[in-house]
Amino acid sequence: MSEESTATANIGVVGLAVMGSNLARNLASREGNTVAVFNRSRGRTDTLVQEHPEAGFVPAYSYEDFAASLTTPRTAIIMVQAGKGTDAVIEELLRVFEPGDIIMDGGNANFQDTIAREARIRETGIHFVGTGISGGEEGALNGPSIMPGGSVESYKTLGPILESIAARAEDGAPCVTHIGTDGAGHFVKMVHNGIEYADMQLIAEAYDLIRRGTGKTPAEIADVFAQWNTGELSSYLIEITAEVLRQVDERTGKPLVDVILDQAGAKGTGAWTVQNALDLGVPVTGIAEATFARSLSSSGEQRAAAQGLAGPTPTPVDDPDAFIADVAQALFASKIIAYSQGFDEIVAGAAKYGWDIDKGEIAKIWRAGCIIRAQFLNTITDEYKKNPDLPALLLAPYFREHLESAQDAWRRVVVTAAQNGIPAPAFSSSLAYYDGLRSERLPAALVQGQRDFFGAHTYRRVDAEGSFHTLWSGDRSEVAQDPSWHSRSSPETPVGSGSPGPTGVSALPDAACSPPARASPRSRNRIGHPVRGSRVPDVRSGLGNSPDPSSGTGTSRTRCPTGGEPGWGARGVGGAA
Ligand SMILES: NC(=O)c1ccc[n+]([C@@H]2O[C@H](COP(=O)([O-])OP(=O)(O)OC[C@H]3O[C@@H](n4cnc5c(N)ncnc54)[C@H](OP(=O)(O)O)[C@@H]3O)[C@@H](O)[C@H]2O)c1
């Protein structure tokens, strides 16, 4: 490695395609920064340095030169193709960097990869900081919203540099904060992108409803969006929607939106958000519908084959102005749901991965620089400041009031969409989520009953502690799960069948206790029920088809002996649901 006397740069950028070169220019434009630049293929480095002499870049043509040009602790930002590209650059930097140096990955990495990379690199003494950067190429140049993870220690060095290049909110605050350790930054960036999907889909549905419901032209609808951008819906996405709708195609003279192929692409962060929400058990219905809506739009062959399927022809609404006002309310309400769900995912992710995340600070750094920048992020910050432990964002007084006052309009819009055959999946699912959350009783009780019927998955009661199972194939009496077996995933124990013990159960032979419910394929029908006449014991209830009590499948109520291997309790047999 070269002597440090040649080092002049306090920050370096590896990867000089559009994002990296813009970020490097942004860094160089801030006082106090000298920026070393390196790219795998030399051409990009030369072009950047030649086109921007004002930046005073320090070009490097090998990783050794790059490291030598950086003052210690060396700090490098990687802006290359996520995945293999990132790993290749990391390996090279690990070769030439030293303990205490900092490697920041500013690409769109999967947060799980970031967690793994951070753990591995930490052992070398080098800091690895996965950082979400939002705002596209324009943001990279003029000020993005930045979501760094990594160690608190590395943020002491990196923080001031990132604050110098971040977007500034109206109050002058830089749109960057230390999100949490290891993959927290990329996780929050992922959810940001998921919310972005939902926001875009909701806006697209609003446009479609107005167009098909009122017959207005794209240019006229652009005026509606421009008007909305002066109120509580004000946001970057509403602003650019007006611009896109106003655009006329040079070739045909038609509205541009009418000549763009209606198949939406995706780079995958929406899908990641939904996949992780499923793993975390968090309903992010708005983001999921938005992601699926893109998939549906791109199902070209199926859509072509489905043309001509029966459905209503949209009829113009009686009062266009009133309808547009309703759509605005429905849009705002659905947007509140999408953000509330996104924050739920952040809370669940923080709990699972051990991140100490300040939700109000996240809303704060999304106020400028990023794609979802919007007026109402200020309100989110305020509400979380007032009550950091809100059970759900939508329950904050401001949002609750808006939802409650918007709900009538929201319902009218969803009804109009359904009656006219206009797809509004994000509007509809957001309303269903709202109604689901506020319902005192849900049909989940019936689902639990079904699960217990076919899979002995048990249920809990509203009037007693513990888990219960109905002997569906027997006399349909109820049995309680023995709490002493609960921790061993054991089966339920019958209630009130006499001796022995408080639960009054007798021993079930081993043969009927262990994975036994798995019948041979031939003895089960397609949905997993024992085939009539087959001699598969019904171990769900301890009752079987055989009348032979010695087989443990008779009519007596039974239980597994202590040393048994039940394996068919709460998650055991039958259907997988
Ligand atoms: N936040 C945003 O809004 C946003 C927007 C766009 C992109 N991004 C993310 O930012 C990162 C950079 O994006 P981009 O569009 O500027 O570039 P990109 O097209 O994703 O990647 C091109 C760059 O990666 C380098 N590269 C690829 N494989 C490499 C390897 N094995 N070793 C070394 N370098 C390698 C290329 O070097 P060569 O020139 O030698 O081929 C080039 O500099 C990506 O992770 C992307 O997902 C973020």
The ligand as an SDF file (V2000), in Angstrom:
LIG
                    3D

 48 52  0  0  0  0  0  0  0  0999 V2000
  -31.4370    5.2470   -5.0340 N   0  0  0  0  0  0  0  0  0  0  0  0
  -31.8600    5.3010   -6.2600 C   0  0  0  0  0  0  0  0  0  0  0  0
  -32.8060    5.9910   -6.5630 O   0  0  0  0  0  0  0  0  0  0  0  0
  -31.1600    4.5140   -7.2230 C   0  0  0  0  0  0  0  0  0  0  0  0
  -31.4020    4.7240   -8.5560 C   0  0  0  0  0  0  0  0  0  0  0  0
  -30.6970    4.0060   -9.3960 C   0  0  0  0  0  0  0  0  0  0  0  0
  -29.7780    3.0890   -8.8900 C   0  0  0  0  0  0  0  0  0  0  0  0
  -29.5760    2.8980   -7.5990 N   0  0  0  0  0  0  0  0  0  0  0  0
  -28.5760    1.9390   -7.0750 C   0  0  0  0  0  0  0  0  0  0  0  0
  -27.3000    2.5660   -7.0710 O   0  0  0  0  0  0  0  0  0  0  0  0
  -26.3140    1.6440   -7.5070 C   0  0  0  0  0  0  0  0  0  0  0  0
  -25.6330    2.2120   -8.7350 C   0  0  0  0  0  0  0  0  0  0  0  0
  -26.5880    2.3990   -9.7510 O   0  0  0  0  0  0  0  0  0  0  0  0
  -26.1860    2.9090  -11.2120 P   0  0  0  0  0  0  0  0  0  0  0  0
  -27.4490    2.9480  -11.9920 O   0  0  0  0  0  0  0  0  0  0  0  0
  -25.3760    4.1370  -11.0980 O   0  0  0  0  0  0  0  0  0  0  0  0
  -25.2060    1.7850  -11.7260 O   0  0  0  0  0  0  0  0  0  0  0  0
  -25.5450    0.3030  -12.2330 P   0  0  0  0  0  0  0  0  0  0  0  0
  -25.9770    0.3680  -13.6490 O   0  0  0  0  0  0  0  0  0  0  0  0
  -26.4460   -0.3610  -11.2700 O   0  0  0  0  0  0  0  0  0  0  0  0
  -24.1120   -0.3880  -12.1660 O   0  0  0  0  0  0  0  0  0  0  0  0
  -23.0640    0.0260  -13.0120 C   0  0  0  0  0  0  0  0  0  0  0  0
  -21.8180    0.2460  -12.2110 C   0  0  0  0  0  0  0  0  0  0  0  0
  -21.4750   -0.9350  -11.4850 O   0  0  0  0  0  0  0  0  0  0  0  0
  -20.1230   -1.2680  -11.7940 C   0  0  0  0  0  0  0  0  0  0  0  0
  -19.9230   -2.6940  -11.6480 N   0  0  0  0  0  0  0  0  0  0  0  0
  -20.7550   -3.6790  -12.0240 C   0  0  0  0  0  0  0  0  0  0  0  0
  -20.2280   -4.8710  -11.7200 N   0  0  0  0  0  0  0  0  0  0  0  0
  -19.0210   -4.6370  -11.1570 C   0  0  0  0  0  0  0  0  0  0  0  0
  -18.0030   -5.4560  -10.6200 C   0  0  0  0  0  0  0  0  0  0  0  0
  -18.1190   -6.7850  -10.6230 N   0  0  0  0  0  0  0  0  0  0  0  0
  -16.9120   -4.8680  -10.0950 N   0  0  0  0  0  0  0  0  0  0  0  0
  -16.7930   -3.5310  -10.0950 C   0  0  0  0  0  0  0  0  0  0  0  0
  -17.7260   -2.6950  -10.5760 N   0  0  0  0  0  0  0  0  0  0  0  0
  -18.8330   -3.2450  -11.0920 C   0  0  0  0  0  0  0  0  0  0  0  0
  -19.9610   -0.7870  -13.2100 C   0  0  0  0  0  0  0  0  0  0  0  0
  -18.6180   -0.7080  -13.5460 O   0  0  0  0  0  0  0  0  0  0  0  0
  -18.1880   -0.6830  -15.1170 P   0  0  0  0  0  0  0  0  0  0  0  0
  -18.3660    0.7150  -15.5740 O   0  0  0  0  0  0  0  0  0  0  0  0
  -16.7810   -1.1290  -15.1110 O   0  0  0  0  0  0  0  0  0  0  0  0
  -19.0920   -1.6460  -15.8230 O   0  0  0  0  0  0  0  0  0  0  0  0
  -20.6390    0.5670  -13.0940 C   0  0  0  0  0  0  0  0  0  0  0  0
  -19.8300    1.5070  -12.4560 O   0  0  0  0  0  0  0  0  0  0  0  0
  -27.0700    0.3430   -7.7510 C   0  0  0  0  0  0  0  0  0  0  0  0
  -26.9820   -0.4780   -6.6250 O   0  0  0  0  0  0  0  0  0  0  0  0
  -28.4870    0.7560   -7.9710 C   0  0  0  0  0  0  0  0  0  0  0  0
  -29.4130   -0.2290   -7.6280 O   0  0  0  0  0  0  0  0  0  0  0  0
  -30.2380    3.6090   -6.7710 C   0  0  0  0  0  0  0  0  0  0  0  0
  1  2  1  0
  2  3  2  0
  2  4  1  0
  4  5  1  0
  4 48  2  0
  5  6  2  0
  6  7  1  0
  7  8  2  0
  8  9  1  0
  8 48  1  0
  9 10  1  0
  9 46  1  0
 10 11  1  0
 11 12  1  0
 11 44  1  0
 12 13  1  0
 13 14  1  0
 14 15  2  0
 14 16  1  0
 14 17  1  0
 17 18  1  0
 18 19  2  0
 18 20  1  0
 18 21  1  0
 21 22  1  0
 22 23  1  0
 23 24  1  0
 23 42  1  0
 24 25  1  0
 25 26  1  0
 25 36  1  0
 26 27  1  0
 26 35  1  0
 27 28  2  0
 28 29  1  0
 29 30  1  0
 29 35  2  0
 30 31  1  0
 30 32  2  0
 32 33  1  0
 33 34  2  0
 34 35  1  0
 36 37  1  0
 36 42  1  0
 37 38  1  0
 38 39  2  0
 38 40  1  0
 38 41  1  0
 42 43  1  0
 44 45  1  0
 44 46  1  0
 46 47  1  0
M  CHG  2   8   1  16  -1
M  END
$$$$
